[in-house]
Amino acid sequence: MSSIDVEAVESVEEEGLAVDAPEYVLYGGKGGVGKTTMAAATALASARDGVSTLAVSTDPAHSLSDSLETPIPAEPTRVREDVPLYAAEIDPDAMTSGPFAEGGEGGGMLGGLDALMQDEGLNPFAAGTMPGADEAAAMQLLLQYMDDERFDRVVVDTAPTGHTLRLLELPELMESLTGRLLAFRERLSGMMGSVKGLFGSGADEESLEQGMDDLRALADRVERLRERLRDPARTDFRVVMVPEEMSVVESEHLLERLRTFEIPVSTVVVNRVMQDLADVAEGADADWFVAPDLEDCEFCQRRWEVQREALSRAQDVFRGHDVKRVPLFAEEVRGERMLRVVAACLS
């Protein structure tokens, strides 16, 4: 197979590109496939379309600020004056409050409860392990942003596949934790000495009950987020891959796990395809675009053959999804001009 059956967009030179996307768009996939580029391009196009948009990176190796060519803080901040574009790069080390923060609200409530019950020989996370700081920070801020009236659309640049799957496992772990804590309620009531350090000095039955109430409230918020992520009218998790065998394999794995979580995936983005920009952006003024020389360049020919084999292998990944392709550019994809070209390929 030498091509992907997708419809070319009309132009990359339009003043505005309508973004056909729900209110939550998450880009996921193997590390280094271009998730940040896709998220930045989508968020910028969305904002240029007049939609108040938040671009948020949950990837520990942040590069959203590089793509948008502007400094991005850890808290949502408007980064463009001309369009309603907000951005944030989550910094787990900077989190000092909230149920997932180390030493924050509740003393880092979930981690503290986990340690307490492990000390007592109980394992509330028998179905899995607590997420790391990066995943926990991402979940905490997603919980915060989903009710933020400033944003009509949230575009998420997720961490590489393994981190993202641990993030998506958190609702299941919360459900497990809540159920097990309720089941061991009587035993916990007798652990006041251990609980004292978790809920502050003078911890008693009342403080334990307050801690349980807080945990139930948090579990409810996590469940609401899970319901939104499972709603195809509100969420599109877009899998990004490059035409290489390892990326195809990881994309297959990611799609299978997302099906397990009941997370809708309508779009698969194939990035860095060795084809002319005109193949995916019909009618575009692409005189500046340097296409791979598949006629006379032996290196280009060999790389294209590798890509063709990977694309053929990826038919199960493509099946049932809207496939978008983005060409391999000779120059680095950063800044508004290049991001608008990418957004045109994704439209």
C-alpha positions in Angstrom: 0.0 0.0 0.0 1.4 3.4 -1.0 -1.3 5.8 0.1 -3.8 6.6 2.8 -7.4 7.1 1.8 -8.1 10.6 3.2 -9.7 13.7 1.8 -7.4 16.6 1.1 -8.2 20.0 2.6 -8.9 22.9 0.3 -6.3 25.5 1.4 -3.8 26.3 4.1 -3.9 30.0 3.3 -7.4 30.7 4.6 -7.9 33.4 7.3 -9.7 31.0 9.5 -9.8 27.2 9.6 -13.0 25.8 11.2 -12.0 23.2 13.8 -14.4 20.2 13.7 -13.8 18.9 17.3 -15.7 18.5 20.5 -14.9 20.4 23.7 -12.1 17.9 24.8 -9.4 16.9 22.3 -6.6 14.7 23.6 -3.6 13.8 21.4 -1.8 10.6 22.5 0.8 8.2 21.2 4.4 7.1 21.3 6.9 9.6 22.5 8.4 11.7 19.7 5.6 11.3 17.1 4.4 14.9 17.1 1.6 15.1 19.7 2.7 18.5 20.8 2.7 19.9 17.3 -0.8 18.5 16.6 -2.1 19.9 19.9 -0.6 23.3 19.3 -1.9 23.5 15.8 -5.4 22.5 16.8 -5.5 24.8 19.7 -4.3 27.8 17.7 -6.8 27.1 14.9 -9.6 26.7 17.4 -8.7 30.1 19.0 -8.5 31.7 15.6 -12.0 30.4 15.0 -13.1 32.5 17.9 -13.4 29.6 20.4 -11.9 30.2 23.8 -9.3 27.4 23.9 -6.9 26.0 26.5 -3.9 24.1 25.3 -2.5 22.1 28.1 0.6 19.8 28.2 0.7 16.8 30.5 4.0 15.6 29.0 6.9 15.9 31.5 9.2 16.9 28.6 7.3 20.0 27.7 7.7 21.5 24.3 4.3 23.3 23.9 6.1 26.6 24.5 8.5 25.9 21.7 5.7 25.0 19.3 3.8 28.2 20.1 7.0 30.2 20.4 5.9 31.8 23.7 6.6 31.2 27.3 3.9 29.1 29.0 3.5 28.9 32.7 2.2 26.1 34.9 -1.2 27.8 35.3 -3.6 28.6 32.5 -2.7 32.0 31.1 -3.8 33.8 28.0 -0.9 33.7 25.6 -2.3 35.6 22.6 -4.0 39.0 22.7 -5.6 38.7 19.2 -7.3 35.4 19.7 -8.7 33.6 22.9 -5.8 31.2 23.3 -4.8 30.0 26.8 -2.0 27.5 27.6 -0.5 25.7 30.5 2.4 23.3 31.0 1.7 21.1 34.0 4.6 21.2 36.5 4.1 18.4 39.1 6.9 19.7 41.2 5.2 23.1 41.5 1.9 21.7 42.9 1.5 22.5 46.6 -2.2 22.0 47.0 -4.9 19.5 46.0 -5.5 15.8 46.9 -2.7 14.6 44.6 0.0 17.1 45.7 2.8 15.9 47.9 2.3 17.6 51.2 -0.7 19.6 49.9 -4.3 19.4 50.8 -4.8 16.5 53.1 -1.1 16.0 53.2 -1.3 14.5 49.7 -4.5 12.6 50.6 -4.3 9.8 48.2 -0.6 9.1 48.7 -1.1 9.3 52.5 -4.0 6.9 52.5 -2.1 4.5 50.3 1.0 4.6 52.6 -1.2 4.2 55.7 -3.0 1.2 54.4 0.2 -0.4 53.1 1.6 -0.1 56.6 -1.4 -1.9 58.0 -1.0 -4.7 55.5 -3.9 -3.6 53.3 -3.6 -2.9 49.6 -6.3 -0.5 48.3 -4.7 -0.6 44.9 -4.8 -4.3 44.3 -6.0 -3.6 40.8 -3.0 -1.4 40.0 -0.6 1.2 41.4 -0.9 4.8 42.3 0.0 7.0 39.4 3.2 9.0 39.4 3.4 12.7 40.1 3.0 13.6 36.4 -0.2 11.6 35.9 -1.7 12.7 39.3 -0.9 16.3 38.5 -2.5 16.0 35.1 -5.6 14.4 36.5 -5.9 17.1 39.2 -5.8 19.9 36.7 -8.1 18.2 34.2 -10.6 17.9 37.1 -10.1 21.6 37.7 -10.3 22.7 34.0 -13.4 20.7 33.1 -15.6 23.1 35.0 -13.6 26.3 34.1 -16.0 28.6 32.4 -13.2 30.4 30.6 -12.6 27.6 28.2 -15.0 26.3 25.5 -12.5 23.8 24.3 -9.5 22.0 26.0 -6.8 20.5 23.8 -4.5 18.2 25.7 -0.9 17.2 24.7 -0.6 14.0 26.6 2.5 12.3 27.9 3.8 9.2 26.0 1.5 6.2 26.0 2.5 4.5 29.3 2.0 7.7 31.3 -1.3 8.4 29.6 -2.7 5.0 30.3 -1.8 5.3 34.0 -3.6 8.6 34.0 -6.7 6.9 32.5 -6.5 4.2 35.0 -6.9 6.6 37.9 -10.7 6.6 37.9 -10.6 2.8 38.3 -8.1 3.1 41.1 -10.2 5.8 42.8 -13.2 3.5 42.7 -11.1 0.6 44.1 -9.8 2.9 46.9 -13.1 4.2 47.9 -14.8 0.8 48.1 -12.0 -0.7 50.0 -11.8 2.1 52.5 -15.5 1.9 53.2 -15.1 -1.9 53.6 -12.3 -1.4 56.1 -14.1 1.4 57.9 -14.2 -0.3 61.2 -10.6 -1.2 61.1 -9.6 2.3 60.1 -11.5 3.7 63.1 -9.0 1.9 65.3 -6.0 3.4 63.6 -6.2 6.8 65.1 -2.5 6.9 66.0 -1.6 6.4 62.3 -4.3 8.6 61.0 -3.1 11.5 63.3 -0.2 12.2 61.0 -2.4 12.2 57.9 -5.2 14.5 59.0 -3.3 16.7 61.4 -2.9 16.9 65.1 -5.8 15.8 67.3 -7.2 13.5 64.6 -10.3 11.7 65.8 -13.4 9.9 64.5 -14.8 13.2 63.2 -11.6 14.0 61.2 -11.6 10.5 59.8 -15.2 11.0 58.7 -14.2 14.3 57.1 -11.4 12.6 55.3 -13.8 9.9 54.0 -16.2 12.6 52.8 -13.4 14.4 51.0 -12.4 11.1 49.3 -16.0 10.5 48.2 -16.2 14.0 46.8 -13.0 13.5 44.9 -14.1 10.1 43.6 -17.3 11.7 42.4 -15.4 14.4 40.5 -13.1 11.8 38.9 -16.1 9.8 37.9 -17.6 12.9 36.2 -14.4 13.4 34.3 -14.5 9.7 33.2 -18.0 10.1 32.0 -17.0 13.1 29.9 -14.0 11.4 28.5 -16.3 8.5 27.4 -18.8 10.7 25.7 -18.0 10.9 21.9 -20.1 14.1 21.7 -17.7 15.8 24.1 -14.3 14.0 23.7 -12.1 12.9 20.9 -8.9 11.1 21.8 -6.7 11.4 18.7 -4.0 8.8 18.2 -0.8 10.2 16.6 1.7 7.9 14.9 4.5 8.0 12.4 4.8 5.5 9.5 7.2 3.2 11.3 6.6 -0.3 12.6 7.2 0.4 16.3 4.8 3.4 16.2 2.2 1.2 14.5 2.5 -1.5 17.2 2.3 1.0 20.0 -0.7 2.7 18.3 -2.5 -0.7 18.2 -1.8 -1.2 21.9 -3.1 2.3 22.7 -6.3 1.8 20.7 -6.9 -1.5 22.4 -6.5 0.0 25.9 -8.6 3.0 25.0 -11.4 0.6 23.9 -11.0 -1.1 27.3 -11.5 2.3 29.0 -14.4 3.1 26.6 -12.6 6.3 25.5 -13.8 7.3 22.0 -11.2 7.6 19.2 -12.5 9.1 16.0 -9.2 10.3 14.5 -5.8 8.8 13.7 -3.1 11.2 12.6 -0.2 9.9 10.5 2.7 12.4 10.9 5.8 12.9 8.8 4.6 11.1 5.7 7.0 11.5 2.8 4.5 12.9 0.3 4.0 16.3 -1.2 2.0 18.9 0.8 -0.3 19.2 -2.2 -1.4 15.6 -1.6 -3.0 16.6 1.7 -3.7 20.3 1.1 -5.2 20.5 -2.4 -4.8 23.9 -4.0 -2.4 25.2 -1.4 0.3 27.7 -2.3 3.1 25.3 -1.4 6.0 26.7 -3.5 8.1 26.9 -0.3 7.5 23.2 0.5 10.5 20.9 -0.2 9.1 17.5 -1.1 11.2 14.3 -0.8 12.8 13.3 -4.1 11.4 9.9 -4.7 12.7 9.7 -8.3 16.4 10.3 -7.8 17.2 10.1 -4.1 18.0 6.6 -3.0 17.7 7.5 0.7 14.3 9.0 0.1 13.2 5.9 -1.9 14.3 3.6 0.9 12.6 5.6 3.6 9.4 5.7 1.6 9.5 2.0 1.2 9.8 1.6 5.0 6.8 4.0 5.4 4.7 2.1 2.8 5.3 -1.1 4.7 4.3 0.5 8.0 1.2 2.1 6.4 0.2 -1.3 5.1 0.7 -2.8 8.5 -1.4 -0.1 10.0 -4.7 -1.0 8.3 -6.2 -2.3 11.6 -5.2 1.1 13.2 -6.9 3.0 10.4 -10.1 0.9 10.2 -13.1 2.8 11.5 -11.3 6.1 12.1 -10.9 9.4 10.3 -7.3 9.3 9.0 -5.4 12.6 8.8 -1.9 12.8 7.4 0.7 15.4 7.9 3.7 15.5 5.6 7.4 15.4 6.6 8.6 19.0 6.5 12.2 19.9 5.8 12.1 22.6 8.5 11.1 22.5 12.1 7.4 22.8 12.8 7.0 25.7 15.1 5.5 29.2 15.0 2.2 30.3 13.6 2.9 29.8 9.9 3.8 26.2 10.2 1.2 25.4 12.8 -1.5 26.8 10.4 -0.2 24.4 7.7 -0.5 21.5 10.1 -4.0 22.6 11.2 -5.0 22.6 7.5 -3.9 19.0 7.2 -5.9 18.1 10.3 -9.1 19.9 9.3 
